[in-house]
Amino acid sequence: MTKEMLYHYKGDGDKLNKSTVPDAALMREHLLIEGHITKPCLVKVLRDVIKIFKSEPNLVKVKEPCIIIGDIHGQYYDMIHMF
C-alpha cells in the first residue's frame, strides 16, 4: 500500500489533490489480508498520528461498560479479533 492509495491521491492536470485523512477501512482490509505498507506511507501515517496524539488530552473519561486492552505486543490480528 502506498500513500497515494491510502490518502486517495487524485491527479488533476498538473495538480495532485489528496485527502488529509487516511482511509482507515482500506488500511484495515489491506492488513487483514497480510498486505504490506510502504515505508513512506507508514512514516506519513505515524507523523499524522503523532500530531493527533499531541492535540488530545492524556486522560479520557468514558462511560461504562468499557473494555480496556493493554499492550498487544504487535499482535495486530489478535487486536482485530478483540474488536
C-alpha positions, 0 to 999 in steps of 0.5 A, spaced: 500 500 500 502 506 498 500 513 500 497 515 494 492 509 495 491 510 502 490 518 502 486 517 495 491 521 491 487 524 485 491 527 479 488 533 476 492 536 470 498 538 473 495 538 480 495 532 485 489 533 490 489 528 496 485 527 502 488 529 509 485 523 512 487 516 511 482 511 509 482 507 515 477 501 512 482 500 506 488 500 511 484 495 515 482 490 509 489 491 506 492 488 513 487 483 514 489 480 508 497 480 510 498 486 505 504 490 506 505 498 507 510 502 504 515 505 508 513 512 506 506 511 507 507 508 514 512 514 516 506 519 513 501 515 517 505 515 524 507 523 523 499 524 522 498 520 528 503 523 532 500 530 531 493 527 533 496 524 539 499 531 541 492 535 540 488 530 545 488 530 552 492 524 556 486 522 560 479 520 557 473 519 561 468 514 558 462 511 560 461 504 562 461 498 560 468 499 557 473 494 555 480 496 556 486 492 552 493 493 554 499 492 550 498 487 544 505 486 543 504 487 535 499 482 535 495 486 530 490 480 528 489 478 535 487 486 536 482 485 530 479 479 533 478 483 540 474 488 536 
